[in-house]
Amino acid sequence: MVKRPLYYPLTLSPLNKENLIMNIGDVAALSGLPAKTIRYYEDVGLVKPLRSTNGYRTFRESDAHKLAFLGRSRALGFSIEDCRNL
């Protein structure tokens, strides 16, 4: 098992501070979660990113914070269902 810190400081680049929109790579870097996990969390309904006209996922700052929280919760042993109820 990969050990990750329980806290991920979320800082946005200057470009994203204006737009507050990130792609999956940006939000993966900020949250500390792999893109595959983020897609899984979307599939099970834990996050609901916006979709651009070309179908790409676009994440807001609130999505990045929620994903970081989910990552910490899962690292602490909470189940997916537990996370859904938090």
N, CA, C and O atoms as a Maestro MAE file, in Angstrom:
{
 s_m_m2io_version
 :::
 2.0.0
}

f_m_ct {
 s_m_title
 :::
 protein
 m_atom[344] {
  # First column is atom index #
  i_m_mmod_type
  r_m_x_coord
  r_m_y_coord
  r_m_z_coord
  i_m_residue_number
  s_m_chain_name
  s_m_pdb_residue_name
  s_m_pdb_atom_name
  i_m_atomic_number
  :::
  1 25 0.842 -1.172 0.000 1 A "MET " " N  " 7
  2 3 0.000 0.000 0.000 1 A "MET " " CA " 6
  3 2 0.891 1.240 0.000 1 A "MET " " C  " 6
  4 15 1.898 1.298 0.705 1 A "MET " " O  " 8
  5 25 0.508 2.213 -0.791 2 A "VAL " " N  " 7
  6 3 1.246 3.465 -0.874 2 A "VAL " " CA " 6
  7 2 0.867 4.342 0.306 2 A "VAL " " C  " 6
  8 15 -0.315 4.566 0.567 2 A "VAL " " O  " 8
  9 25 1.862 4.833 1.011 3 A "LYS " " N  " 7
  10 3 1.583 5.735 2.129 3 A "LYS " " CA " 6
  11 2 1.586 7.161 1.608 3 A "LYS " " C  " 6
  12 15 2.539 7.606 0.969 3 A "LYS " " O  " 8
  13 25 0.494 7.870 1.895 4 A "ARG " " N  " 7
  14 3 0.369 9.259 1.487 4 A "ARG " " CA " 6
  15 2 0.156 10.102 2.722 4 A "ARG " " C  " 6
  16 15 -0.386 9.615 3.714 4 A "ARG " " O  " 8
  17 25 0.567 11.344 2.683 5 A "PRO " " N  " 7
  18 3 0.267 12.209 3.821 5 A "PRO " " CA " 6
  19 2 -1.238 12.412 3.929 5 A "PRO " " C  " 6
  20 15 -1.956 12.331 2.933 5 A "PRO " " O  " 8
  21 25 -1.703 12.674 5.128 6 A "LEU " " N  " 7
  22 3 -3.138 12.862 5.337 6 A "LEU " " CA " 6
  23 2 -3.594 14.270 5.010 6 A "LEU " " C  " 6
  24 15 -4.792 14.550 5.049 6 A "LEU " " O  " 8
  25 25 -2.676 15.159 4.690 7 A "TYR " " N  " 7
  26 3 -3.045 16.530 4.376 7 A "TYR " " CA " 6
  27 2 -2.404 16.924 3.062 7 A "TYR " " C  " 6
  28 15 -1.196 16.767 2.885 7 A "TYR " " O  " 8
  29 25 -3.189 17.425 2.155 8 A "TYR " " N  " 7
  30 3 -2.700 17.922 0.882 8 A "TYR " " CA " 6
  31 2 -3.031 19.393 0.797 8 A "TYR " " C  " 6
  32 15 -4.205 19.748 0.692 8 A "TYR " " O  " 8
  33 25 -2.032 20.265 0.838 9 A "PRO " " N  " 7
  34 3 -2.347 21.684 0.705 9 A "PRO " " CA " 6
  35 2 -2.825 21.957 -0.712 9 A "PRO " " C  " 6
  36 15 -2.155 21.592 -1.678 9 A "PRO " " O  " 8
  37 25 -3.960 22.585 -0.837 10 A "LEU " " N  " 7
  38 3 -4.517 22.874 -2.153 10 A "LEU " " CA " 6
  39 2 -4.181 24.302 -2.539 10 A "LEU " " C  " 6
  40 15 -4.677 25.254 -1.936 10 A "LEU " " O  " 8
  41 25 -3.344 24.444 -3.537 11 A "THR " " N  " 7
  42 3 -3.008 25.760 -4.047 11 A "THR " " CA " 6
  43 2 -3.218 25.741 -5.542 11 A "THR " " C  " 6
  44 15 -2.856 24.780 -6.220 11 A "THR " " O  " 8
  45 25 -3.792 26.783 -6.040 12 A "LEU " " N  " 7
  46 3 -4.088 26.862 -7.456 12 A "LEU " " CA " 6
  47 2 -3.052 27.708 -8.175 12 A "LEU " " C  " 6
  48 15 -2.513 28.659 -7.608 12 A "LEU " " O  " 8
  49 25 -2.777 27.363 -9.410 13 A "SER " " N  " 7
  50 3 -1.856 28.169 -10.208 13 A "SER " " CA " 6
  51 2 -2.534 29.498 -10.529 13 A "SER " " C  " 6
  52 15 -3.759 29.593 -10.445 13 A "SER " " O  " 8
  53 25 -1.767 30.528 -10.895 14 A "PRO " " N  " 7
  54 3 -2.372 31.835 -11.205 14 A "PRO " " CA " 6
  55 2 -3.455 31.752 -12.275 14 A "PRO " " C  " 6
  56 15 -4.468 32.443 -12.175 14 A "PRO " " O  " 8
  57 25 -3.262 30.925 -13.291 15 A "LEU " " N  " 7
  58 3 -4.275 30.792 -14.341 15 A "LEU " " CA " 6
  59 2 -5.572 30.247 -13.763 15 A "LEU " " C  " 6
  60 15 -6.651 30.764 -14.051 15 A "LEU " " O  " 8
  61 25 -5.466 29.205 -12.950 16 A "ASN " " N  " 7
  62 3 -6.657 28.589 -12.394 16 A "ASN " " CA " 6
  63 2 -7.328 29.450 -11.329 16 A "ASN " " C  " 6
  64 15 -8.524 29.291 -11.085 16 A "ASN " " O  " 8
  65 25 -6.590 30.359 -10.686 17 A "LYS " " N  " 7
  66 3 -7.213 31.235 -9.696 17 A "LYS " " CA " 6
  67 2 -8.249 32.130 -10.350 17 A "LYS " " C  " 6
  68 15 -9.263 32.478 -9.744 17 A "LYS " " O  " 8
  69 25 -7.980 32.500 -11.605 18 A "GLU " " N  " 7
  70 3 -8.946 33.344 -12.319 18 A "GLU " " CA " 6
  71 2 -10.142 32.522 -12.775 18 A "GLU " " C  " 6
  72 15 -11.285 32.954 -12.625 18 A "GLU " " O  " 8
  73 25 -9.892 31.352 -13.324 19 A "ASN " " N  " 7
  74 3 -10.954 30.547 -13.915 19 A "ASN " " CA " 6
  75 2 -11.618 29.606 -12.921 19 A "ASN " " C  " 6
  76 15 -12.799 29.289 -13.061 19 A "ASN " " O  " 8
  77 25 -10.873 29.159 -11.925 20 A "LEU " " N  " 7
  78 3 -11.337 28.179 -10.954 20 A "LEU " " CA " 6
  79 2 -11.869 26.911 -11.617 20 A "LEU " " C  " 6
  80 15 -12.748 26.236 -11.081 20 A "LEU " " O  " 8
  81 25 -11.324 26.602 -12.789 21 A "ILE " " N  " 7
  82 3 -11.700 25.394 -13.517 21 A "ILE " " CA " 6
  83 2 -10.422 24.598 -13.773 21 A "ILE " " C  " 6
  84 15 -9.417 25.150 -14.221 21 A "ILE " " O  " 8
  85 25 -10.469 23.310 -13.487 22 A "MET " " N  " 7
  86 3 -9.295 22.456 -13.660 22 A "MET " " CA " 6
  87 2 -9.670 21.214 -14.448 22 A "MET " " C  " 6
  88 15 -10.816 20.766 -14.424 22 A "MET " " O  " 8
  89 25 -8.688 20.668 -15.146 23 A "ASN " " N  " 7
  90 3 -8.920 19.376 -15.794 23 A "ASN " " CA " 6
  91 2 -8.569 18.274 -14.804 23 A "ASN " " C  " 6
  92 15 -8.168 18.556 -13.675 23 A "ASN " " O  " 8
  93 25 -8.715 17.038 -15.214 24 A "ILE " " N  " 7
  94 3 -8.517 15.931 -14.282 24 A "ILE " " CA " 6
  95 2 -7.064 15.825 -13.815 24 A "ILE " " C  " 6
  96 15 -6.810 15.401 -12.687 24 A "ILE " " O  " 8
  97 25 -6.123 16.200 -14.658 25 A "GLY " " N  " 7
  98 3 -4.722 16.178 -14.256 25 A "GLY " " CA " 6
  99 2 -4.422 17.202 -13.173 25 A "GLY " " C  " 6
  100 15 -3.687 16.922 -12.226 25 A "GLY " " O  " 8
  101 25 -4.999 18.393 -13.322 26 A "ASP " " N  " 7
  102 3 -4.811 19.440 -12.310 26 A "ASP " " CA " 6
  103 2 -5.387 19.015 -10.968 26 A "ASP " " C  " 6
  104 15 -4.731 19.138 -9.934 26 A "ASP " " O  " 8
  105 25 -6.618 18.515 -10.992 27 A "VAL " " N  " 7
  106 3 -7.273 18.148 -9.736 27 A "VAL " " CA " 6
  107 2 -6.619 16.910 -9.122 27 A "VAL " " C  " 6
  108 15 -6.618 16.756 -7.901 27 A "VAL " " O  " 8
  109 25 -6.071 16.038 -9.944 28 A "ALA " " N  " 7
  110 3 -5.341 14.878 -9.416 28 A "ALA " " CA " 6
  111 2 -4.092 15.338 -8.672 28 A "ALA " " C  " 6
  112 15 -3.784 14.829 -7.594 28 A "ALA " " O  " 8
  113 25 -3.377 16.295 -9.247 29 A "ALA " " N  " 7
  114 3 -2.170 16.809 -8.597 29 A "ALA " " CA " 6
  115 2 -2.509 17.524 -7.294 29 A "ALA " " C  " 6
  116 15 -1.784 17.392 -6.308 29 A "ALA " " O  " 8
  117 25 -3.593 18.273 -7.283 30 A "LEU " " N  " 7
  118 3 -3.976 19.010 -6.081 30 A "LEU " " CA " 6
  119 2 -4.507 18.107 -4.975 30 A "LEU " " C  " 6
  120 15 -4.233 18.332 -3.797 30 A "LEU " " O  " 8
  121 25 -5.254 17.103 -5.353 31 A "SER " " N  " 7
  122 3 -5.894 16.248 -4.343 31 A "SER " " CA " 6
  123 2 -4.999 15.099 -3.894 31 A "SER " " C  " 6
  124 15 -5.226 14.515 -2.834 31 A "SER " " O  " 8
  125 25 -3.987 14.770 -4.689 32 A "GLY " " N  " 7
  126 3 -3.123 13.644 -4.354 32 A "GLY " " CA " 6
  127 2 -3.704 12.303 -4.756 32 A "GLY " " C  " 6
  128 15 -3.194 11.259 -4.348 32 A "GLY " " O  " 8
  129 25 -4.765 12.316 -5.550 33 A "LEU " " N  " 7
  130 3 -5.406 11.080 -5.994 33 A "LEU " " CA " 6
  131 2 -5.086 10.814 -7.462 33 A "LEU " " C  " 6
  132 15 -4.969 11.759 -8.242 33 A "LEU " " O  " 8
  133 25 -4.944 9.558 -7.852 34 A "PRO " " N  " 7
  134 3 -4.763 9.253 -9.273 34 A "PRO " " CA " 6
  135 2 -6.031 9.565 -10.062 34 A "PRO " " C  " 6
  136 15 -7.138 9.506 -9.527 34 A "PRO " " O  " 8
  137 25 -5.857 9.895 -11.335 35 A "ALA " " N  " 7
  138 3 -6.993 10.199 -12.202 35 A "ALA " " CA " 6
  139 2 -7.976 9.025 -12.250 35 A "ALA " " C  " 6
  140 15 -9.188 9.234 -12.306 35 A "ALA " " O  " 8
  141 25 -7.465 7.810 -12.229 36 A "LYS " " N  " 7
  142 3 -8.331 6.619 -12.264 36 A "LYS " " CA " 6
  143 2 -9.264 6.584 -11.047 36 A "LYS " " C  " 6
  144 15 -10.435 6.224 -11.171 36 A "LYS " " O  " 8
  145 25 -8.748 6.954 -9.883 37 A "THR " " N  " 7
  146 3 -9.568 6.991 -8.672 37 A "THR " " CA " 6
  147 2 -10.620 8.084 -8.770 37 A "THR " " C  " 6
  148 15 -11.759 7.893 -8.343 37 A "THR " " O  " 8
  149 25 -10.249 9.217 -9.325 38 A "ILE " " N  " 7
  150 3 -11.204 10.319 -9.494 38 A "ILE " " CA " 6
  151 2 -12.334 9.890 -10.425 38 A "ILE " " C  " 6
  152 15 -13.497 10.199 -10.168 38 A "ILE " " O  " 8
  153 25 -12.002 9.184 -11.501 39 A "ARG " " N  " 7
  154 3 -13.043 8.685 -12.412 39 A "ARG " " CA " 6
  155 2 -13.950 7.678 -11.701 39 A "ARG " " C  " 6
  156 15 -15.162 7.669 -11.917 39 A "ARG " " O  " 8
  157 25 -13.362 6.838 -10.858 40 A "TYR " " N  " 7
  158 3 -14.153 5.872 -10.092 40 A "TYR " " CA " 6
  159 2 -15.102 6.599 -9.142 40 A "TYR " " C  " 6
  160 15 -16.279 6.250 -9.054 40 A "TYR " " O  " 8
  161 25 -14.594 7.609 -8.431 41 A "TYR " " N  " 7
  162 3 -15.451 8.373 -7.519 41 A "TYR " " CA " 6
  163 2 -16.593 9.051 -8.276 41 A "TYR " " C  " 6
  164 15 -17.689 9.206 -7.737 41 A "TYR " " O  " 8
  165 25 -16.341 9.453 -9.514 42 A "GLU " " N  " 7
  166 3 -17.418 10.005 -10.335 42 A "GLU " " CA " 6
  167 2 -18.429 8.907 -10.685 42 A "GLU " " C  " 6
  168 15 -19.637 9.132 -10.609 42 A "GLU " " O  " 8
  169 25 -17.947 7.738 -11.063 43 A "ASP " " N  " 7
  170 3 -18.831 6.622 -11.435 43 A "ASP " " CA " 6
  171 2 -19.754 6.216 -10.294 43 A "ASP " " C  " 6
  172 15 -20.914 5.873 -10.524 43 A "ASP " " O  " 8
  173 25 -19.239 6.252 -9.050 44 A "VAL " " N  " 7
  174 3 -20.067 5.845 -7.911 44 A "VAL " " CA " 6
  175 2 -20.844 7.017 -7.315 44 A "VAL " " C  " 6
  176 15 -21.560 6.848 -6.329 44 A "VAL " " O  " 8
  177 25 -20.706 8.207 -7.908 45 A "GLY " " N  " 7
  178 3 -21.526 9.347 -7.504 45 A "GLY " " CA " 6
  179 2 -20.999 10.177 -6.346 45 A "GLY " " C  " 6
  180 15 -21.750 10.958 -5.761 45 A "GLY " " O  " 8
  181 25 -19.720 10.027 -6.001 46 A "LEU " " N  " 7
  182 3 -19.167 10.829 -4.905 46 A "LEU " " CA " 6
  183 2 -18.811 12.244 -5.342 46 A "LEU " " C  " 6
  184 15 -18.854 13.172 -4.533 46 A "LEU " " O  " 8
  185 25 -18.463 12.416 -6.601 47 A "VAL " " N  " 7
  186 3 -18.215 13.749 -7.162 47 A "VAL " " CA " 6
  187 2 -18.950 13.855 -8.486 47 A "VAL " " C  " 6
  188 15 -19.170 12.859 -9.176 47 A "VAL " " O  " 8
  189 25 -19.320 15.062 -8.825 48 A "LYS " " N  " 7
  190 3 -20.035 15.299 -10.083 48 A "LYS " " CA " 6
  191 2 -19.402 16.483 -10.804 48 A "LYS " " C  " 6
  192 15 -19.894 17.608 -10.708 48 A "LYS " " O  " 8
  193 25 -18.297 16.226 -11.535 49 A "PRO " " N  " 7
  194 3 -17.657 17.331 -12.251 49 A "PRO " " CA " 6
  195 2 -18.536 17.827 -13.394 49 A "PRO " " C  " 6
  196 15 -19.392 17.104 -13.904 49 A "PRO " " O  " 8
  197 25 -18.306 19.053 -13.772 50 A "LEU " " N  " 7
  198 3 -18.986 19.603 -14.945 50 A "LEU " " CA " 6
  199 2 -18.382 18.952 -16.185 50 A "LEU " " C  " 6
  200 15 -17.307 18.356 -16.118 50 A "LEU " " O  " 8
  201 25 -19.064 19.065 -17.299 51 A "ARG " " N  " 7
  202 3 -18.532 18.582 -18.575 51 A "ARG " " CA " 6
  203 2 -18.486 19.748 -19.546 51 A "ARG " " C  " 6
  204 15 -19.446 20.509 -19.662 51 A "ARG " " O  " 8
  205 25 -17.365 19.884 -20.242 52 A "SER " " N  " 7
  206 3 -17.251 20.924 -21.255 52 A "SER " " CA " 6
  207 2 -17.973 20.462 -22.517 52 A "SER " " C  " 6
  208 15 -18.432 19.322 -22.591 52 A "SER " " O  " 8
  209 25 -18.071 21.330 -23.490 53 A "THR " " N  " 7
  210 3 -18.797 20.989 -24.717 53 A "THR " " CA " 6
  211 2 -18.162 19.816 -25.455 53 A "THR " " C  " 6
  212 15 -18.843 19.094 -26.183 53 A "THR " " O  " 8
  213 25 -16.848 19.624 -25.266 54 A "ASN " " N  " 7
  214 3 -16.193 18.484 -25.922 54 A "ASN " " CA " 6
  215 2 -16.226 17.214 -25.066 54 A "ASN " " C  " 6
  216 15 -15.641 16.198 -25.441 54 A "ASN " " O  " 8
  217 25 -16.912 17.270 -23.912 55 A "GLY " " N  " 7
  218 3 -17.080 16.092 -23.074 55 A "GLY " " CA " 6
  219 2 -16.034 15.910 -21.993 55 A "GLY " " C  " 6
  220 15 -16.132 14.983 -21.189 55 A "GLY " " O  " 8
  221 25 -15.027 16.786 -21.960 56 A "TYR " " N  " 7
  222 3 -13.995 16.668 -20.930 56 A "TYR " " CA " 6
  223 2 -14.548 17.060 -19.570 56 A "TYR " " C  " 6
  224 15 -15.409 17.933 -19.463 56 A "TYR " " O  " 8
  225 25 -14.044 16.406 -18.537 57 A "ARG " " N  " 7
  226 3 -14.415 16.768 -17.168 57 A "ARG " " CA " 6
  227 2 -13.755 18.094 -16.812 57 A "ARG " " C  " 6
  228 15 -12.581 18.311 -17.114 57 A "ARG " " O  " 8
  229 25 -14.501 18.966 -16.178 58 A "THR " " N  " 7
  230 3 -13.930 20.201 -15.646 58 A "THR " " CA " 6
  231 2 -14.291 20.266 -14.175 58 A "THR " " C  " 6
  232 15 -15.456 20.131 -13.802 58 A "THR " " O  " 8
  233 25 -13.288 20.472 -13.351 59 A "PHE " " N  " 7
  234 3 -13.451 20.452 -11.907 59 A "PHE " " CA " 6
  235 2 -13.321 21.853 -11.341 59 A "PHE " " C  " 6
  236 15 -12.513 22.657 -11.808 59 A "PHE " " O  " 8
  237 25 -14.122 22.132 -10.336 60 A "ARG " " N  " 7
  238 3 -14.051 23.401 -9.627 60 A "ARG " " CA " 6
  239 2 -13.163 23.232 -8.396 60 A "ARG " " C  " 6
  240 15 -12.786 22.117 -8.036 60 A "ARG " " O  " 8
  241 25 -12.841 24.340 -7.765 61 A "GLU " " N  " 7
  242 3 -12.033 24.295 -6.550 61 A "GLU " " CA " 6
  243 2 -12.724 23.448 -5.483 61 A "GLU " " C  " 6
  244 15 -12.060 22.716 -4.749 61 A "GLU " " O  " 8
  245 25 -14.047 23.542 -5.393 62 A "SER " " N  " 7
  246 3 -14.788 22.753 -4.401 62 A "SER " " CA " 6
  247 2 -14.647 21.254 -4.671 62 A "SER " " C  " 6
  248 15 -14.608 20.460 -3.731 62 A "SER " " O  " 8
  249 25 -14.570 20.864 -5.933 63 A "ASP " " N  " 7
  250 3 -14.356 19.454 -6.269 63 A "ASP " " CA " 6
  251 2 -12.982 18.982 -5.782 63 A "ASP " " C  " 6
  252 15 -12.847 17.873 -5.267 63 A "ASP " " O  " 8
  253 25 -11.969 19.831 -5.949 64 A "ALA " " N  " 7
  254 3 -10.619 19.472 -5.505 64 A "ALA " " CA " 6
  255 2 -10.587 19.278 -3.990 64 A "ALA " " C  " 6
  256 15 -9.952 18.347 -3.496 64 A "ALA " " O  " 8
  257 25 -11.269 20.154 -3.257 65 A "HIS " " N  " 7
  258 3 -11.315 20.015 -1.802 65 A "HIS " " CA " 6
  259 2 -12.059 18.746 -1.395 65 A "HIS " " C  " 6
  260 15 -11.643 18.044 -0.473 65 A "HIS " " O  " 8
  261 25 -13.157 18.457 -2.084 66 A "LYS " " N  " 7
  262 3 -13.928 17.257 -1.768 66 A "LYS " " CA " 6
  263 2 -13.107 15.996 -2.058 66 A "LYS " " C  " 6
  264 15 -13.132 15.047 -1.275 66 A "LYS " " O  " 8
  265 25 -12.392 15.985 -3.161 67 A "LEU " " N  " 7
  266 3 -11.563 14.833 -3.502 67 A "LEU " " CA " 6
  267 2 -10.434 14.640 -2.497 67 A "LEU " " C  " 6
  268 15 -10.124 13.507 -2.131 67 A "LEU " " O  " 8
  269 25 -9.819 15.722 -2.050 68 A "ALA " " N  " 7
  270 3 -8.768 15.614 -1.036 68 A "ALA " " CA " 6
  271 2 -9.349 15.048 0.257 68 A "ALA " " C  " 6
  272 15 -8.727 14.211 0.911 68 A "ALA " " O  " 8
  273 25 -10.546 15.510 0.619 69 A "PHE " " N  " 7
  274 3 -11.220 14.996 1.815 69 A "PHE " " CA " 6
  275 2 -11.521 13.506 1.667 69 A "PHE " " C  " 6
  276 15 -11.314 12.733 2.602 69 A "PHE " " O  " 8
  277 25 -12.009 13.105 0.496 70 A "LEU " " N  " 7
  278 3 -12.295 11.692 0.247 70 A "LEU " " CA " 6
  279 2 -11.023 10.859 0.335 70 A "LEU " " C  " 6
  280 15 -11.041 9.760 0.888 70 A "LEU " " O  " 8
  281 25 -9.929 11.364 -0.200 71 A "GLY " " N  " 7
  282 3 -8.661 10.650 -0.126 71 A "GLY " " CA " 6
  283 2 -8.205 10.455 1.316 71 A "GLY " " C  " 6
  284 15 -7.743 9.377 1.690 71 A "GLY " " O  " 8
  285 25 -8.337 11.505 2.121 72 A "ARG " " N  " 7
  286 3 -7.963 11.391 3.535 72 A "ARG " " CA " 6
  287 2 -8.885 10.420 4.257 72 A "ARG " " C  " 6
  288 15 -8.431 9.611 5.066 72 A "ARG " " O  " 8
  289 25 -10.177 10.499 3.968 73 A "SER " " N  " 7
  290 3 -11.146 9.613 4.618 73 A "SER " " CA " 6
  291 2 -10.871 8.151 4.294 73 A "SER " " C  " 6
  292 15 -10.905 7.294 5.176 73 A "SER " " O  " 8
  293 25 -10.598 7.874 3.027 74 A "ARG " " N  " 7
  294 3 -10.312 6.490 2.629 74 A "ARG " " CA " 6
  295 2 -9.008 6.011 3.266 74 A "ARG " " C  " 6
  296 15 -8.902 4.850 3.660 74 A "ARG " " O  " 8
  297 25 -8.014 6.901 3.369 75 A "ALA " " N  " 7
  298 3 -6.742 6.528 3.991 75 A "ALA " " CA " 6
  299 2 -6.931 6.207 5.475 75 A "ALA " " C  " 6
  300 15 -6.176 5.421 6.047 75 A "ALA " " O  " 8
  301 25 -7.933 6.813 6.085 76 A "LEU " " N  " 7
  302 3 -8.217 6.553 7.493 76 A "LEU " " CA " 6
  303 2 -9.094 5.315 7.696 76 A "LEU " " C  " 6
  304 15 -9.384 4.936 8.831 76 A "LEU " " O  " 8
  305 25 -9.515 4.689 6.594 77 A "GLY " " N  " 7
  306 3 -10.260 3.440 6.698 77 A "GLY " " CA " 6
  307 2 -11.759 3.534 6.492 77 A "GLY " " C  " 6
  308 15 -12.464 2.540 6.665 77 A "GLY " " O  " 8
  309 25 -12.266 4.712 6.126 78 A "PHE " " N  " 7
  310 3 -13.699 4.841 5.871 78 A "PHE " " CA " 6
  311 2 -14.045 4.145 4.548 78 A "PHE " " C  " 6
  312 15 -13.280 4.205 3.585 78 A "PHE " " O  " 8
  313 25 -15.189 3.495 4.519 79 A "SER " " N  " 7
  314 3 -15.648 2.833 3.291 79 A "SER " " CA " 6
  315 2 -16.245 3.876 2.343 79 A "SER " " C  " 6
  316 15 -16.454 5.030 2.715 79 A "SER " " O  " 8
  317 25 -16.509 3.444 1.121 80 A "ILE " " N  " 7
  318 3 -17.160 4.327 0.144 80 A "ILE " " CA " 6
  319 2 -18.511 4.783 0.683 80 A "ILE " " C  " 6
  320 15 -18.860 5.959 0.576 80 A "ILE " " O  " 8
  321 25 -19.271 3.853 1.264 81 A "GLU " " N  " 7
  322 3 -20.580 4.212 1.817 81 A "GLU " " CA " 6
  323 2 -20.442 5.180 2.979 81 A "GLU " " C  " 6
  324 15 -21.241 6.107 3.113 81 A "GLU " " O  " 8
  325 25 -19.430 4.971 3.825 82 A "ASP " " N  " 7
  326 3 -19.177 5.914 4.921 82 A "ASP " " CA " 6
  327 2 -18.898 7.301 4.350 82 A "ASP " " C  " 6
  328 15 -19.427 8.298 4.841 82 A "ASP " " O  " 8
  329 25 -18.067 7.360 3.315 83 A "CYS " " N  " 7
  330 3 -17.728 8.647 2.697 83 A "CYS " " CA " 6
  331 2 -18.955 9.310 2.087 83 A "CYS " " C  " 6
  332 15 -19.085 10.534 2.116 83 A "CYS " " O  " 8
  333 25 -19.837 8.515 1.546 84 A "ARG " " N  " 7
  334 3 -21.056 9.067 0.960 84 A "ARG " " CA " 6
  335 2 -21.901 9.765 2.020 84 A "ARG " " C  " 6
  336 15 -22.597 10.735 1.720 84 A "ARG " " O  " 8
  337 25 -21.844 9.273 3.263 85 A "ASN " " N  " 7
  338 3 -22.666 9.813 4.345 85 A "ASN " " CA " 6
  339 2 -21.973 10.923 5.146 85 A "ASN " " C  " 6
  340 15 -22.606 11.569 5.981 85 A "ASN " " O  " 8
  341 25 -20.669 11.148 4.894 86 A "LEU " " N  " 7
  342 3 -19.951 12.177 5.638 86 A "LEU " " CA " 6
  343 2 -20.331 13.572 5.181 86 A "LEU " " C  " 6
  344 15 -19.814 14.556 5.709 86 A "LEU " " O  " 8
  :::
 }
 m_bond[343] {
  # First column is bond index #
  i_m_from
  i_m_to
  i_m_order
  :::
  1 1 2 1
  2 2 3 1
  3 3 4 2
  4 3 5 1
  5 5 6 1
  6 6 7 1
  7 7 8 2
  8 7 9 1
  9 9 10 1
  10 10 11 1
  11 11 12 2
  12 11 13 1
  13 13 14 1
  14 14 15 1
  15 15 16 2
  16 15 17 1
  17 17 18 1
  18 18 19 1
  19 19 20 2
  20 19 21 1
  21 21 22 1
  22 22 23 1
  23 23 24 2
  24 23 25 1
  25 25 26 1
  26 26 27 1
  27 27 28 2
  28 27 29 1
  29 29 30 1
  30 30 31 1
  31 31 32 2
  32 31 33 1
  33 33 34 1
  34 34 35 1
  35 35 36 2
  36 35 37 1
  37 37 38 1
  38 38 39 1
  39 39 40 2
  40 39 41 1
  41 41 42 1
  42 42 43 1
  43 43 44 2
  44 43 45 1
  45 45 46 1
  46 46 47 1
  47 47 48 2
  48 47 49 1
  49 49 50 1
  50 50 51 1
  51 51 52 2
  52 51 53 1
  53 53 54 1
  54 54 55 1
  55 55 56 2
  56 55 57 1
  57 57 58 1
  58 58 59 1
  59 59 60 2
  60 59 61 1
  61 61 62 1
  62 62 63 1
  63 63 64 2
  64 63 65 1
  65 65 66 1
  66 66 67 1
  67 67 68 2
  68 67 69 1
  69 69 70 1
  70 70 71 1
  71 71 72 2
  72 71 73 1
  73 73 74 1
  74 74 75 1
  75 75 76 2
  76 75 77 1
  77 77 78 1
  78 78 79 1
  79 79 80 2
  80 79 81 1
  81 81 82 1
  82 82 83 1
  83 83 84 2
  84 83 85 1
  85 85 86 1
  86 86 87 1
  87 87 88 2
  88 87 89 1
  89 89 90 1
  90 90 91 1
  91 91 92 2
  92 91 93 1
  93 93 94 1
  94 94 95 1
  95 95 96 2
  96 95 97 1
  97 97 98 1
  98 98 99 1
  99 99 100 2
  100 99 101 1
  101 101 102 1
  102 102 103 1
  103 103 104 2
  104 103 105 1
  105 105 106 1
  106 106 107 1
  107 107 108 2
  108 107 109 1
  109 109 110 1
  110 110 111 1
  111 111 112 2
  112 111 113 1
  113 113 114 1
  114 114 115 1
  115 115 116 2
  116 115 117 1
  117 117 118 1
  118 118 119 1
  119 119 120 2
  120 119 121 1
  121 121 122 1
  122 122 123 1
  123 123 124 2
  124 123 125 1
  125 125 126 1
  126 126 127 1
  127 127 128 2
  128 127 129 1
  129 129 130 1
  130 130 131 1
  131 131 132 2
  132 131 133 1
  133 133 134 1
  134 134 135 1
  135 135 136 2
  136 135 137 1
  137 137 138 1
  138 138 139 1
  139 139 140 2
  140 139 141 1
  141 141 142 1
  142 142 143 1
  143 143 144 2
  144 143 145 1
  145 145 146 1
  146 146 147 1
  147 147 148 2
  148 147 149 1
  149 149 150 1
  150 150 151 1
  151 151 152 2
  152 151 153 1
  153 153 154 1
  154 154 155 1
  155 155 156 2
  156 155 157 1
  157 157 158 1
  158 158 159 1
  159 159 160 2
  160 159 161 1
  161 161 162 1
  162 162 163 1
  163 163 164 2
  164 163 165 1
  165 165 166 1
  166 166 167 1
  167 167 168 2
  168 167 169 1
  169 169 170 1
  170 170 171 1
  171 171 172 2
  172 171 173 1
  173 173 174 1
  174 174 175 1
  175 175 176 2
  176 175 177 1
  177 177 178 1
  178 178 179 1
  179 179 180 2
  180 179 181 1
  181 181 182 1
  182 182 183 1
  183 183 184 2
  184 183 185 1
  185 185 186 1
  186 186 187 1
  187 187 188 2
  188 187 189 1
  189 189 190 1
  190 190 191 1
  191 191 192 2
  192 191 193 1
  193 193 194 1
  194 194 195 1
  195 195 196 2
  196 195 197 1
  197 197 198 1
  198 198 199 1
  199 199 200 2
  200 199 201 1
  201 201 202 1
  202 202 203 1
  203 203 204 2
  204 203 205 1
  205 205 206 1
  206 206 207 1
  207 207 208 2
  208 207 209 1
  209 209 210 1
  210 210 211 1
  211 211 212 2
  212 211 213 1
  213 213 214 1
  214 214 215 1
  215 215 216 2
  216 215 217 1
  217 217 218 1
  218 218 219 1
  219 219 220 2
  220 219 221 1
  221 221 222 1
  222 222 223 1
  223 223 224 2
  224 223 225 1
  225 225 226 1
  226 226 227 1
  227 227 228 2
  228 227 229 1
  229 229 230 1
  230 230 231 1
  231 231 232 2
  232 231 233 1
  233 233 234 1
  234 234 235 1
  235 235 236 2
  236 235 237 1
  237 237 238 1
  238 238 239 1
  239 239 240 2
  240 239 241 1
  241 241 242 1
  242 242 243 1
  243 243 244 2
  244 243 245 1
  245 245 246 1
  246 246 247 1
  247 247 248 2
  248 247 249 1
  249 249 250 1
  250 250 251 1
  251 251 252 2
  252 251 253 1
  253 253 254 1
  254 254 255 1
  255 255 256 2
  256 255 257 1
  257 257 258 1
  258 258 259 1
  259 259 260 2
  260 259 261 1
  261 261 262 1
  262 262 263 1
  263 263 264 2
  264 263 265 1
  265 265 266 1
  266 266 267 1
  267 267 268 2
  268 267 269 1
  269 269 270 1
  270 270 271 1
  271 271 272 2
  272 271 273 1
  273 273 274 1
  274 274 275 1
  275 275 276 2
  276 275 277 1
  277 277 278 1
  278 278 279 1
  279 279 280 2
  280 279 281 1
  281 281 282 1
  282 282 283 1
  283 283 284 2
  284 283 285 1
  285 285 286 1
  286 286 287 1
  287 287 288 2
  288 287 289 1
  289 289 290 1
  290 290 291 1
  291 291 292 2
  292 291 293 1
  293 293 294 1
  294 294 295 1
  295 295 296 2
  296 295 297 1
  297 297 298 1
  298 298 299 1
  299 299 300 2
  300 299 301 1
  301 301 302 1
  302 302 303 1
  303 303 304 2
  304 303 305 1
  305 305 306 1
  306 306 307 1
  307 307 308 2
  308 307 309 1
  309 309 310 1
  310 310 311 1
  311 311 312 2
  312 311 313 1
  313 313 314 1
  314 314 315 1
  315 315 316 2
  316 315 317 1
  317 317 318 1
  318 318 319 1
  319 319 320 2
  320 319 321 1
  321 321 322 1
  322 322 323 1
  323 323 324 2
  324 323 325 1
  325 325 326 1
  326 326 327 1
  327 327 328 2
  328 327 329 1
  329 329 330 1
  330 330 331 1
  331 331 332 2
  332 331 333 1
  333 333 334 1
  334 334 335 1
  335 335 336 2
  336 335 337 1
  337 337 338 1
  338 338 339 1
  339 339 340 2
  340 339 341 1
  341 341 342 1
  342 342 343 1
  343 343 344 2
  :::
 }
}
